Amino acid sequence: MLEQYLKQLLLDLELEPTVEKSRENFYSLKLPQISEIQLKKLDPGFYFKTTVGPTPEKRKEDFLGLLLRANYLGQGTRGASLGMSLDEKFLTLSASLSYEMNYKHFKESIEDFVNTTYYWQDELKLHNTIP
């Protein structure tokens, strides 16, 4: 089902209709300004994850406090979760949608996830400009 939804999404967005599956059963979706979104089928539902950008070096504790507040009840993440890569060099965003959904809801969920990614990329850039 995930592969079908992804193919339809790529057609709707007029992007190259190629869908690749990794050994870990993740599909990869490449969109403008986002390195890639990895998607996986759950039973039921879907899991999305992406890298937002590098963890800030300046005022890191302030930014991490902002992430904690954003994650609280999913208020600043539209229900997704902000985190860090294992080496703490990158900010990540992930969402686990553990319920059945039709294509329309899948597409809206991807749109929310992408918009949340763009928002946090902008927040990261803004934080890095503060002296």
C-alpha positions in Angstrom: 0.0 0.0 0.0 2.8 2.5 0.9 4.5 2.0 -2.5 1.1 2.6 -4.3 0.5 5.8 -2.2 4.1 7.1 -2.9 3.7 6.5 -6.7 0.4 8.3 -6.7 1.9 11.2 -4.6 4.8 11.5 -7.1 2.4 11.7 -10.0 0.3 14.3 -8.2 3.4 16.4 -7.4 4.7 15.9 -10.9 8.0 14.5 -9.6 10.0 11.7 -11.1 8.0 8.5 -10.4 10.8 6.4 -8.9 10.3 4.7 -5.5 13.2 2.8 -3.9 13.0 0.5 -1.0 16.0 -0.1 1.4 17.0 -3.2 3.1 15.3 -1.9 6.3 12.0 -1.6 4.4 12.2 2.2 4.2 11.1 4.0 1.1 12.9 7.2 0.2 11.1 10.4 -1.0 13.2 13.4 -2.2 11.6 16.8 -2.1 13.0 20.4 -2.7 14.9 21.8 0.3 14.7 18.4 2.1 17.5 15.9 1.8 15.0 13.0 1.9 12.1 11.7 3.8 12.2 8.0 4.8 8.9 6.2 5.0 8.0 2.8 6.4 4.7 0.9 6.5 3.5 0.1 10.0 0.7 -2.3 10.9 -1.5 -0.2 10.9 -0.2 3.1 9.6 3.1 4.7 8.5 6.3 6.1 10.0 8.1 9.1 8.5 11.5 10.5 9.4 13.9 13.1 8.0 16.9 15.2 8.9 16.0 18.8 9.5 19.6 20.2 9.6 22.8 20.4 11.6 22.5 20.9 15.4 23.4 24.6 16.2 26.7 25.2 17.8 25.8 28.6 19.2 23.5 28.7 22.2 22.8 25.0 21.9 21.0 24.7 25.3 18.6 27.5 24.4 17.7 25.8 21.1 17.3 22.4 22.9 14.9 24.1 25.3 12.9 25.3 22.4 12.7 21.8 21.0 11.5 20.5 24.3 8.7 23.0 24.4 7.8 22.2 20.7 7.6 18.5 21.4 5.4 19.0 24.5 2.0 17.6 23.4 3.2 17.9 19.8 2.2 21.6 19.8 5.2 22.9 17.8 5.5 19.8 15.6 2.0 19.0 14.4 2.2 15.7 16.3 5.6 14.7 15.1 8.7 14.5 17.3 11.9 16.5 17.1 15.1 14.7 18.1 18.8 14.4 17.3 20.8 11.9 15.4 22.8 9.3 17.4 26.0 11.4 17.1 24.0 14.6 18.1 25.2 16.4 14.9 21.7 16.7 13.3 18.2 17.7 14.2 15.7 15.1 13.1 11.9 15.0 12.8 9.8 11.8 12.9 6.2 10.9 13.0 4.5 7.6 13.8 0.9 7.5 12.5 -0.3 4.2 13.8 -3.8 4.0 12.2 -5.2 3.1 8.9 -5.6 5.9 6.4 -6.7 6.4 2.8 -4.6 8.1 0.2 -6.1 11.5 0.8 -5.2 11.4 4.5 -1.7 10.0 3.7 -1.1 12.9 1.3 -2.3 15.4 3.9 0.0 13.8 6.5 3.0 14.0 4.2 2.1 17.7 3.6 2.0 18.4 7.3 5.3 16.6 7.8 7.0 18.5 5.0 5.6 21.9 6.3 6.8 21.1 9.8 10.2 20.2 8.4 10.4 23.5 6.5 9.3 25.4 9.6 12.1 23.9 11.7 14.6 24.5 9.0 13.7 28.2 9.1 13.9 28.2 12.9 17.3 26.6 12.7 18.5 29.3 10.3 17.0 32.0 12.5 18.7 30.6 15.6 22.0 30.5 13.8 21.8 34.3 12.9 21.3 35.3 16.5 24.7 36.5 18.0 
